[in-house]
């Protein structure tokens, strides 16, 4: 199954009673396995979960830790980029050159990379000087 097909299918299962804005995400892990996620809202609105975060959580639960490609789809006039928090989450598990495909339900696509989505990414390297034996 293609990432676009997987993201399209899971998007239909999004739980969005407040915004009515369904988003689906699918990623391929280093093992070749495909993991999916959809947005899940909550009446305490900021407590919802983005589709990208759901796919990443499924990947970790499945035993994988590296993203090799990711696709996100929404019913929008233009391809919808991940929010800032999801960009950082994607960068935690993907190399800077990993392809990110953003799609609309009417067939528009935009291909980019993790580096282009999140220039100046905060990474573990920024903490190299932190004490290792902090108590």
PAKE-29902 format. One record per residue (C-alpha): x, y, z. Coordinates in steps of 0.001 Angstrom, whole numbers, padded with zeros to 6 digits, always signed. Layout:
XYZ;...
# end
This chain:
+000000+000000+000000;+001305+003471-000827;+001738+006048+001909;-000861+008249+000226;-003418+005406+000229;-002694+004600+003865;-002971+008261+004903;-006165+008685+002884;-007767+005634+004515;-006857+006562+008087;-007971+010181+007557;-011537+008914+007278;-011313+007576+010841;-010257+010918+012372;-012247+012018+015402;-012942+015703+014762;-016350+016678+016207;-015193+020256+016901;-013154+021389+013892;-014532+018868+011362;-011013+019014+009815;-009813+015461+009200;-006100+014820+008742;-004379+011527+007993;-000689+010683+008135;+001290+007634+007108;+004975+007030+007505;+007388+004374+006407;+009860+003261+009040;+013386+002024+008533;+012099-001561+008711;+009769-000880+005758;+006661-001077+007943;+003962+001563+007409;+002385+003277+010408;-000649+005545+010317;-002286+008173+012471;-005259+010514+012337;-006096+013573+014343;-008126+012977+017492;-009805+015977+019117;-010943+016408+022686;-013505+018773+024201;-010546+020289+026090;-009453+021487+022651;-005684+021828+023004;-005501+018299+024373;-006080+016677+020987;-003536+014680+019018;-002279+015479+015526;-002214+012817+012819;+001574+012983+012502;+002035+012508+016252;-000334+009524+016162;+001635+007875+013353;+004901+008445+015212;+003435+006971+018408;+002263+003918+016444;+005760+003554+014968;+007398+003617+018397;+004787+001186+019759;+005541-001065+016780;+009233-001187+017689;+010628+001116+015003;+012456+004384+015640;+013384+005869+012238;+011145+007549+009659;+012271+007131+006052;+009299+008917+004444;+006049+010546+005561;+002819+011625+003862;+000083+013877+005259;-003350+014504+003683;-006224+016848+004492;-009288+018276+002763;-007865+021714+002168;-007423+024086-000788;-003637+023671-000502;-001443+020967+001027;-001369+021394+004809;+002040+021433+006472;+002532+019851+009894;+002186+022176+012876;+005337+023340+014618;+005142+020666+017301;+004767+017906+014740;+007677+019269+012712;+009864+018869+015802;+008458+015382+016450;+009155+014324+012854;+012699+015726+013074;+013331+013642+016217;+012900+010431+014219;+013828+011421+010645;+016971+012585+008898;+017043+016064+007452;+016838+014656+003901;+013701+012562+004530;+010943+013232+002007;+007703+014758+003294;+004725+014673+000928;+001799+016960+001730;-001469+016289-000104;-005028+017497-000502;-008021+015261-001040;-008468+016742-004511;-005028+015671-005709;-002681+018578-005045;+000699+017559-003677;+003768+019331-002375;+007008+017464-001752;+009587+018830+000636;+012129+017582+003168;+012357+017607+006928;+015162+020199+006667;+012971+022532+004625;+010042+022115+007021;+012134+022857+010090;+015295+024831+009425;+017355+025335+012561;+015929+022209+014196;+016580+021772+017920;+018360+018449+018384;+020105+016370+021034;+023406+017848+019820;+022355+021152+021382;+022486+019470+024791;+025974+017967+024425;+027370+020223+027144;+024662+019350+029686;+025972+017432+032698;+025613+013689+032099;+025426+012768+035790;+022889+015305+036997;+021103+014229+040169;
# end
